[in-house]
Amino acid sequence: MSFRSQDDNPHSFVVKTSIKDFQIVQDVSSYIEYAEKQRELDAHHRTPGTHYRSEFIVPDIVAIDILTKYGIDIHAPEFMHDLAAKRRVREIIHTEYPKLLTSNIRKV
């Protein structure tokens, strides 16, 4: 048996279950394409005075992987107030998931 985590979202992950275990699968190609386009825009169209921009995008399957491997829940209400956890996630994305970077920021 399998089902989508969100019925109306074609980019959501799929949960596959059997009697013994379950598996979570997500096609992240659209996220990678989006990130690549954003990096290209960032390289060619820097707007003077722009202080804020996205640094990376995190698909659900990557958020689950970070939670499983590192115990960091990026969807937790307190996450955005935990500077050490934010720094660690940034480092994880830069080293393990560089294709999800949406800007050309190089500092880790």
N, C-alpha and C positions, 0 to 999 in steps of 0.2 A: 504494500500500500504506500502511496505517496500523496503529499499535498503541499501547496504553496503556503508560505508564511503569511502572504497577503494576496488574497484572490484577485484584486484589481491592479496589482503591480507586477508587470511582466519581468521586472528586474529583481524581484524578491527571491529568497532562497527556497529550495525544495527540500522537504523533509521526507526521507525514504525510511520506512519502518518494516521490520520483520519480527518474527517471534523472538529472536535472539538479540537483535541490536537495532540501531538506527544510524542513518547517515544524513548529513546536511550537505547539499550541493548548490552552488550558485555560479552562474555564468557572469564573470566580471568584465568581459570584453568591452561592454559599453562604458563602464567606469574608467577603464584604461584608455579608451579612445577619448573620452571627455578630458581626462587629466592631460593627455598629450596635447590636445587642442589648447587647453588653458596655458600650458607651459610655452607653447608657440606664441600665443597672444602676449604672455608676460614678457617674453624676450623682445618682442617688436613694438609693443604699445604701452610702455610705462607711462602712466599719467602723473605729471608732477603734482605733488601735494597729496597723493593717495597714500594713506598710512596703513590701511587695512586691506588685506587680500587673502584669499584662501591659500593655504600651503599644501593641503592634501585632501583627498576624498577617501572615506572609509566605508566600503561595502559591508553589509551585515555579516557576511561570512568571515571577513577580516576582523571585525569587532569581536565575533565569537572566538576566533583563533587567539586574539590578544587576551581575552578573558580567560580562556583555557590555559594558555601557556604562561601568562604573566600575572594573572589574577587582577587585572585592571579592567574595570567595567566602564567603558567610555560613555555609556548611556545612563550611568548613575547620576542623580541630581548633584551630588557633591564633587563629581569629577572636575568640573570647570573651576573649582576653587582649590584643587589640589595641584599646586605647581610642580611638585616632584613627579606625580603621575602624568601630567601633561608633557613634561620634558621627556619622560621615559617613552611615552607613545610616539612622540615626535622622532625620537631616536630609532624606535622600532620601525616606523614607516620609512625613514630614510635608509635604513640598512636592509630590511627584509622585504619591503614593498615599494621600491623606488619608482615603479611605474605608476603609482597612485599619487605622486607629487603633482600638484596643480600650479606650482610656481617654481621659479628658478632660485629659490632661497637655498643657500648652501650651508649655513650654520646649523650645527646639530647640538 
